[in-house]
Amino acid sequence: MSPGRSATIRALRPDDLSGALAANDAVGWRERRVLFEFYGARDDTALFVAEVDGVIAGTAGATAFRGAPATGWVHGIVVRPDHQRAGLGARLTEAAIAWLRRHSVGAVLLLATEAGRPLYERLGFIAGERYGAFAWPKGGADQGATTGRLGSGQLAAVCALDREATGEDRSGFIASLAEWGWVATRGADVVGFHLACPWGGGPTIAPDAATGLALLRLSSSVQRRPSPTLGLPEPNAAAAQYLGRLGITAERHVTRMWLGVPPRWRPDMIFGVFNFGVA
């Protein structure tokens, strides 16, 4: 950004969408309209833009999971290449954090690229585990698990499994996507689930590797749209080893980072994530 040009950080407005998408396109984050529409319709999420001389130069998001304790995620920090190294990434991140603090969030989390990690460390974030981005394995019917569509009577069990895995109350997200949910059952018990997100992929949660891998194979065959990558936390060794046997290795990594005390989680239960914004 040239000297003398000032930037305004503010909430995204409906007429900003094309500019926000163009800013994301400029850094290689393409076809993100469905993500902006999903987050923009939620009252637990805020979207921000950096505006420079009438041009959208960057974007950011913040999502609060209002459980006990409440947690929050900063996501979608993007700055157009011609506006980088001018502090916009830090200002967008700070705006997202401030919104989360106003919504009584304790721990603030994000997923950082290698390029973004130094910025977040300067803001006080602590680095933790990494997530890998993998090509999707080919899926189909799996005889190793009993699976079916998520029924309304199973939603509470799905939310309980998700909270065990993540340490967070993401029930609002889950309920909004329940129509496209699948579960693995053992007798009358729900022992795992997958939600097919409108942008492709989606969270896949199970307490054991056999069920998780069965749901992973199922998830690749029930996606609502092709997803470029499958996100997995590195500590889920069973999933990484399974993909390795198929010749699939991580194409890139992001790092889980946080301010405050992060929630206790079970990465070994996570066989797929919502997206690389809110894991």
C-alpha positions, 0 to 999 in steps of 0.5 A, spaced: 500 500 500 502 506 497 504 511 503 499 516 504 493 511 503 489 510 509 485 504 510 478 503 514 476 496 517 469 495 518 463 490 517 462 487 510 456 490 507 452 486 502 454 491 496 462 489 498 461 481 496 464 482 489 470 486 492 471 481 498 471 475 493 476 479 488 480 480 494 480 472 496 481 470 488 487 475 488 491 470 493 488 464 490 482 463 495 477 462 489 470 460 489 468 462 496 462 465 495 458 460 498 462 460 505 461 468 505 454 467 504 454 461 510 457 466 515 454 472 513 447 469 514 449 467 521 448 471 528 454 468 531 459 470 526 461 477 523 465 479 517 470 485 516 473 488 510 479 493 509 477 498 504 482 503 501 480 508 496 474 505 495 477 498 494 476 492 498 483 490 500 482 485 505 477 480 509 476 477 515 471 473 519 470 471 527 465 466 529 463 465 536 461 458 539 457 460 545 458 454 550 461 454 557 466 456 556 465 460 550 470 459 544 472 463 538 475 463 531 478 468 527 478 466 520 479 468 512 484 473 513 486 475 506 490 481 504 490 483 496 498 482 494 498 489 492 496 491 499 500 487 503 506 489 508 502 495 510 499 492 517 492 490 514 492 483 516 494 485 523 488 490 523 483 485 520 485 480 525 485 485 531 478 487 529 476 480 529 479 479 536 475 485 539 468 482 536 469 476 539 471 479 546 465 483 546 461 476 545 464 474 551 469 469 548 475 466 552 480 462 548 481 465 541 483 460 535 485 460 528 489 456 523 495 459 520 499 458 514 506 459 514 506 466 511 501 468 516 504 465 522 509 470 524 503 475 524 499 472 529 505 470 533 507 478 534 499 478 536 501 473 542 498 467 539 501 460 541 502 455 536 500 448 537 498 442 532 498 442 525 493 440 520 494 437 513 491 438 507 490 432 503 487 430 496 480 426 497 481 418 497 476 415 493 470 413 497 463 409 496 459 403 500 463 401 506 461 394 509 465 396 516 460 400 519 452 401 519 451 408 516 445 412 514 442 419 514 442 423 520 435 423 524 432 429 528 432 424 534 440 423 533 442 430 533 443 431 541 448 425 540 452 428 534 453 434 538 455 430 544 460 427 540 462 433 536 464 437 543 468 431 546 472 431 539 473 439 539 472 441 546 467 446 543 459 447 543 458 447 535 451 445 536 449 451 532 453 450 526 451 442 526 444 444 527 444 448 520 447 443 516 443 437 519 439 436 513 446 433 510 448 429 515 450 422 516 451 418 522 454 411 523 451 407 528 452 401 533 445 398 535 441 404 537 447 408 539 450 414 534 458 412 534 460 417 529 457 422 524 459 426 517 456 433 515 456 434 508 458 442 507 455 446 501 462 448 500 465 441 499 467 436 505 465 437 512 466 435 519 467 427 520 468 425 527 468 418 531 471 415 537 475 410 534 479 409 527 475 403 524 468 408 524 472 414 523 475 411 516 468 408 514 465 415 515 471 418 511 470 413 505 463 415 505 464 422 506 468 422 499 462 419 496 456 424 499 459 431 498 455 436 496 460 439 491 467 437 490 472 439 495 479 441 493 482 438 500 481 434 506 483 437 512 486 432 518 489 434 524 496 431 524 495 427 531 490 423 528 495 418 526 490 412 524 487 417 518 494 419 516 497 412 515 490 410 511 491 416 506 499 414 506 497 407 504 493 410 498 499 414 496 496 420 499 500 425 503 499 432 505 500 438 500 500 443 505 499 445 512 496 450 517 498 451 524 493 451 530 494 457 534 490 460 540 490 466 545 488 464 552 487 457 554 485 453 548 479 448 549 481 440 551 480 436 544 481 429 541 484 430 535 484 423 534 477 423 533 477 428 527 477 425 520 475 431 517 474 439 518 469 444 517 474 448 513 480 451 514 477 457 517 473 454 523 476 447 524 
